[in-house]
Amino acid sequence: MEYAQIALQVALGISLSACAGLRAFLPILVIGVLTKLGYVQVGSSFQWIAGTPALIIFGTATVVEIAADKVPVLDNFLDSIGVFIKPAAGTVLFSTVVAKFDPLIALTLGLIVGGSISELVHHKKAFVRAGSTMFTAGTGNGFLSALEDVAAMAGTALAVAAPYLAAVLAIFLIIISYFAVKQVSKFITKIFMAFNRKKTQ
């Protein structure tokens, strides 16, 4: 029973960390609210996440992040600072929900697992956003941002409702996106090389 609970909490942490790679504060806000309502159990050292001041801060940050991501230039700025914010959010989320672990172990695992997953997702998202900025002059970024909102919300809901399924899906999508981004990078590199050869001829 103990191992089953640990596995469930780890799956929840993995899936929530992946969602944090899309929207840093939304998953934290949801977990904070659910903890306050008694639906989610968190470690004793992370009870602060359900406090009223924390919920106000995370709620405000969620609204600001979602709104600012729809504004040209600001969206790219968010991607640049997301390199630091998203891993931190993933670390907090993973550490918070693995309630069966010692706080220090939870924080260490959060940094290694949760932070890494959030950074991976953010990196792929930022790559797609940079491509959209390059090829659509930013006109497609708003649409991508809306898709990311939906994905983060749906992913967070699925993480809470079915942690195992959400974790498997998150890992699968990260692996697929890794190879997809790699192939797209090669394609873009070939285009630029061909363009530069034409310019030099």
Summary of the structure (lengths in Angstrom):
residues: 201
radius of gyration: 18.4
end to end distance: 69.9
largest distance: 69.9
contacts: 666
relative contact order: 0.16
helix: 86%
strand: 0%
